[in-house]
Amino acid sequence: MRVPAYDIRTITTAYGAIEMYSRDPGVIVAVAGRYFLHLTRHGQASMTIVSQANRAVADLATRHEKFGWVTIIEPEADLSLPADVKNGFNALVKRYSSRISGAAIVFEKTGFHAVAVRSLVTAINVASRATHPNRVFSDVREAVSWVNKLTGGEPAVAGLTHILQQLRSLPS
C-alpha cells in the first residue's frame, strides 16, 4: 500500500483507521484503535519523534482508560539514544505508565543486539519507574498476541498484526 507523502494523517484499512502522527523516513508513530504504534526503521530517534509520540499517547489517553503499546525496532535502526531523547521517552513513559496495559517491543535480531535492546528498554522503564508490564519479543505476532491479552479491544490480534505489516511496508 502506497500513501502519498502529503497524505500522512489517516490510512483506512479493513481493520480500522490508522492515525499517522509521523511518517518520518526513519520512524513511524501511529495509533490504531486502542494501540500506540511506534516503528523505528533506521537512523536515530530525535526530539521530534518524542514530541509526536507524546501527542499520539495523549490523544489515546483521552479516548481510553487503558491502551496497549507496540514498538518495532527494525534491524537497521540505530540503537543509541541521545540523552535528551532518552529523557523525553522516560518522561512520556512515566506520565502514562499507569494507563499502559502492556508494552511489547519487537526486535527480530538475536545475540548482542537483542541484549542491547533489552538493556535499553530496561533502562527507560527503571528511569521512568514504569509500572506497566513490558516484554521484548523477537516475533511480531507473539508480541501482538501478548499485548492484546492485556489490552483487549480493537483491533484484535489478526487486525493489529496486519496493520503493523502495512506500516512496515510503507516506503521509508
C-alpha positions, 0 to 999 in steps of 0.5 A, spaced: 500 500 500 502 506 497 500 513 501 502 519 498 507 523 502 502 529 503 497 524 505 500 522 512 494 523 517 489 517 516 490 510 512 483 506 512 484 499 512 479 493 513 481 493 520 480 500 522 483 507 521 490 508 522 492 515 525 499 517 522 502 522 527 509 521 523 511 518 517 518 520 518 523 516 513 526 513 519 520 512 524 513 511 524 508 513 530 501 511 529 495 509 533 490 504 531 484 503 535 486 502 542 494 501 540 500 506 540 504 504 534 511 506 534 516 503 528 523 505 528 526 503 521 533 506 521 537 512 523 536 515 530 530 517 534 530 525 535 526 530 539 521 530 534 519 523 534 518 524 542 514 530 541 509 526 536 509 520 540 507 524 546 501 527 542 499 520 539 499 517 547 495 523 549 490 523 544 489 515 546 489 517 553 483 521 552 479 516 548 481 510 553 482 508 560 487 503 558 491 502 551 496 497 549 503 499 546 507 496 540 514 498 538 518 495 532 525 496 532 527 494 525 534 491 524 537 497 521 535 502 526 540 505 530 540 503 537 543 509 541 539 514 544 541 521 545 540 523 552 535 528 551 531 523 547 532 518 552 529 523 557 523 525 553 521 517 552 522 516 560 518 522 561 512 520 556 513 513 559 512 515 566 506 520 565 502 514 562 505 508 565 499 507 569 494 507 563 499 502 559 496 495 559 502 492 556 508 494 552 511 489 547 517 491 543 519 487 537 526 486 535 527 480 530 535 480 531 538 475 536 545 475 540 548 482 542 543 486 539 537 483 542 541 484 549 542 491 547 535 492 546 533 489 552 538 493 556 535 499 553 528 498 554 530 496 561 533 502 562 527 507 560 522 503 564 527 503 571 528 511 569 521 512 568 519 507 574 514 504 569 509 500 572 506 497 566 508 490 564 513 490 558 516 484 554 521 484 548 519 479 543 523 477 537 516 475 533 511 480 531 505 476 532 507 473 539 508 480 541 501 482 538 498 476 541 501 478 548 499 485 548 492 484 546 491 479 552 492 485 556 489 490 552 483 487 549 479 491 544 480 493 537 483 491 533 484 484 535 490 480 534 489 478 526 487 486 525 493 489 529 498 484 526 496 486 519 496 493 520 503 493 523 505 489 516 502 495 512 506 500 516 512 496 515 511 496 508 510 503 507 516 506 503 521 509 508 
